[in-house]
């Protein structure tokens, strides 16, 4: 079983077994696949969507909620302008987590930047799992 992260200078370490790493890697890949930005036909390459609506997938609706609950037009425009970048950033955090898990032996050592990626990625995993289980 994984131990709690312990701070040692500017690194954070924990012990994590192979089974735990494998499970976490599988969850990370599933969420990364779900969050991967759709192919965009944006001639300027800015990552803008032609149109955007909240996803019918409950996990995506939870992880990428509307910014404006009382103004559908503003929510749609905000999503159109920001969703691709937000998805990309979330996938990068998940990829960073996966990279640290792949390079780890029994000891998982994270830098401060990697800790930030882990905090972001674990929060998204928490929301995804809770949503799939109907907990929130």
C-alpha positions in Angstrom: 0.0 0.0 0.0 1.2 3.5 -0.8 2.6 5.6 2.0 1.9 9.3 2.4 4.2 11.7 0.6 7.0 13.0 2.8 8.8 16.2 2.1 12.6 15.9 1.9 14.1 19.3 0.9 12.6 20.2 -2.4 11.4 16.7 -3.2 8.4 14.7 -2.1 8.7 10.9 -1.8 6.3 8.0 -1.2 6.4 4.3 -1.5 4.0 2.8 -4.1 3.8 -0.8 -5.1 3.6 -2.1 -8.7 -0.1 -3.0 -8.5 -1.0 0.5 -7.3 1.1 2.1 -10.0 -0.5 -0.1 -12.7 -4.0 0.8 -11.5 -3.2 4.5 -11.3 -1.7 4.4 -14.8 -4.8 2.8 -16.2 -7.1 5.4 -14.6 -4.8 8.2 -15.8 -4.9 6.8 -19.4 -8.7 6.5 -19.3 -9.2 10.1 -18.1 -6.6 11.4 -20.5 -8.4 9.7 -23.4 -11.7 11.2 -22.3 -10.2 14.7 -21.9 -8.1 14.7 -25.1 -9.1 17.8 -27.1 -11.1 17.1 -30.2 -9.6 17.7 -33.6 -9.9 21.4 -34.2 -10.2 23.1 -37.6 -8.9 26.4 -36.5 -7.1 28.2 -39.3 -5.2 30.5 -36.9 -4.1 27.6 -34.7 -5.4 29.3 -31.5 -7.3 26.3 -30.3 -10.7 28.1 -30.6 -13.7 26.0 -31.2 -16.3 26.8 -33.9 -19.0 26.1 -31.4 -19.1 24.6 -27.9 -21.7 23.1 -25.6 -21.4 21.4 -22.3 -20.7 17.6 -22.7 -23.4 15.0 -22.3 -20.8 12.8 -20.6 -21.4 13.5 -16.8 -17.6 13.3 -16.1 -16.8 15.9 -18.7 -19.7 18.1 -17.5 -18.3 17.9 -14.0 -14.6 18.5 -14.9 -15.4 21.2 -17.5 -18.5 22.9 -16.0 -20.1 26.0 -17.4 -18.4 29.2 -16.3 -21.7 31.1 -16.3 -24.7 29.3 -14.9 -27.1 32.2 -15.5 -26.1 33.2 -19.0 -26.0 30.5 -21.7 -24.6 32.7 -24.4 -21.7 33.8 -22.2 -21.1 30.2 -21.0 -21.0 29.0 -24.6 -18.6 31.8 -25.7 -16.3 31.3 -22.7 -16.2 27.5 -23.4 -15.5 28.2 -27.1 -12.5 30.3 -26.2 -11.0 28.3 -23.3 -12.0 24.6 -23.5 -9.2 23.4 -25.8 -6.6 25.1 -23.6 -8.1 23.7 -20.4 -8.4 20.2 -21.7 -4.8 20.4 -22.9 -3.6 21.6 -19.5 -5.4 18.8 -17.7 -4.0 16.1 -20.1 -0.5 17.5 -19.5 -0.9 17.1 -15.8 -2.1 13.5 -16.3 0.8 12.8 -18.6 3.2 14.3 -16.0 1.7 12.0 -13.4 2.1 9.0 -15.7 5.7 9.8 -16.5 6.6 10.0 -12.8 4.9 6.6 -12.2 6.7 5.0 -15.1 10.1 6.1 -14.0 9.5 5.2 -10.4 10.6 2.0 -8.7 9.2 1.4 -5.2 10.0 5.0 -4.3 8.1 7.7 -6.0 10.1 11.0 -5.9 8.4 14.2 -7.1 9.8 17.7 -7.6 7.7 20.7 -6.7 6.4 21.1 -10.3 5.5 17.5 -10.4 3.6 17.8 -7.1 1.5 20.6 -8.7 0.7 18.3 -11.7 -0.2 15.5 -9.2 -2.5 17.8 -7.2 -4.3 18.8 -10.4 -4.5 15.3 -11.9 -5.6 13.7 -8.6 -8.4 16.2 -8.3 -9.6 15.5 -11.8 -9.5 11.7 -11.1 -11.4 12.2 -7.8 -14.1 14.1 -9.7 -14.3 11.5 -12.5 -14.5 8.5 -10.1 -17.0 10.2 -7.8 -19.2 11.2 -10.8 -19.0 7.6 -12.3 -20.0 6.2 -8.9 -22.8 8.7 -8.5 -21.3 10.5 -5.5 -21.5 14.0 -6.7 
